[in-house]
């Protein structure tokens, strides 16, 4: 493995770690508070905004297997590098979930309970098919914005802010329905830490479908290539 790819993997690990760590904490603190959804959405969105900005110059600031998949479909990253990114992202999410659960746990609750609560889950009455569709649409928006604000040479160079705002607005819609994951690592890390694999198909298929479609449409059709 070359040194540059190693640096990229470290950046992807740290950025994804931050998202899942802050996300679990925000859900724990605000999940039962009136109006807490806004706080949860902002916590995720702000974390993505700052971490994409911090890691963008190193790894591109994917921090999400679905984003990496969308860029792979669009021809912006190699298959080999994509696999390395996915390993780093899933590892970052898992370590974050394990650490957050243990650090937040108090005498009245276990680390497992905190992590389970922080794992994206379907809202009452939401079917598997509908949930996959919701995750796919929300992730399509996210990866479309990644292309339009950070990848395209015409981008206004506000990638971190635009991507973070997209995460926040997606959670405001999808939070009560699917948890608004849009990110395989956002589900995988807490799911592995808690041993809770319920509705795995939703959080794998939905984001990858949406990210792949955005990569196909923007990456293969709408994008303006650099000269």
Secondary structure, 3 states (H helix, E strand, C coil): CCHHHHHHHHHHHHHHHHHHHHHHHHHHHHCCCCCHHHHHHHHHHHHHHHHHHHHHHHHCCCCCHHHHHHHHHCCCCCHHHHHHHHHHHHHHHHHHHHHHHHHHCCCCCCHHHHHHHCCCCCCCCCCHHHHHHHHHHHHHHHHHHHHHHHHCCCCCCCHHHHHHHHHHHHHHHHHHHHCCCCCHHHHHHHHHHHCCCCCHHHHHHHHHHHHHHHHHHHHHHHCCCCC
